[in-house]
Amino acid sequence: MDLIWLSSELFSPELWEAGPKENLLGLLSLASNCIMEALSVRPSMKHVAEKLKQLQTN
C-alpha cells in the first residue's frame, strides 16, 4: 500500500501541511494494521498504546 498517495485521500490538506508528515504516516500505518482481517496480524492494544506514545513524542 502506498501510504504517501493514500494520505492525500485521508488527511485534509491543512492537516497534511501542519504535519509532521512522519507522524501522520505512522498513524496511518498503525490504523491500517489495526483493521487487518486476520486477527493474528493485528497489533495488541499494548503495542498500539506504545506506538501512539512514540508518535506523540516525535
C-alpha positions in Angstrom: 0.0 0.0 0.0 1.4 3.4 -0.9 0.8 5.4 2.2 2.0 8.7 0.7 -0.6 8.6 -2.0 -3.3 7.4 0.4 -2.5 10.1 2.8 -3.7 12.8 0.3 -7.1 10.9 0.2 -7.4 10.6 4.0 -5.9 13.8 5.5 -7.1 17.3 4.8 -4.6 19.4 3.0 -4.4 21.7 6.1 -3.6 18.7 8.4 -1.1 17.3 6.0 0.8 20.6 5.7 0.7 21.1 9.5 2.3 17.7 9.9 4.7 16.4 10.9 4.2 14.1 8.0 6.2 11.3 9.6 3.7 11.1 12.5 0.7 11.2 10.2 2.1 8.4 8.1 2.9 6.4 11.3 -0.6 6.9 12.5 -2.0 5.8 9.1 0.2 2.7 9.1 -0.8 1.8 12.6 -4.5 2.2 11.7 -4.2 0.1 8.6 -2.5 -2.7 10.8 -5.4 -2.5 13.3 -8.0 -3.2 10.6 -6.3 -6.3 9.1 -8.8 -9.1 8.5 -6.6 -11.7 10.2 -6.6 -11.2 14.0 -3.2 -12.9 14.2 -1.5 -10.0 12.4 -3.3 -7.2 14.2 -1.2 -5.4 16.8 -2.1 -5.8 20.5 -3.6 -2.9 22.4 -0.3 -2.7 24.3 1.6 -2.3 21.1 -0.9 0.3 19.8 -0.6 2.3 23.0 3.2 2.2 22.8 3.2 3.3 19.2 0.8 6.2 19.9 3.1 7.4 22.7 6.1 7.1 20.4 4.3 9.1 17.7 3.3 11.7 20.2 6.9 12.3 21.4 8.3 12.7 17.9 
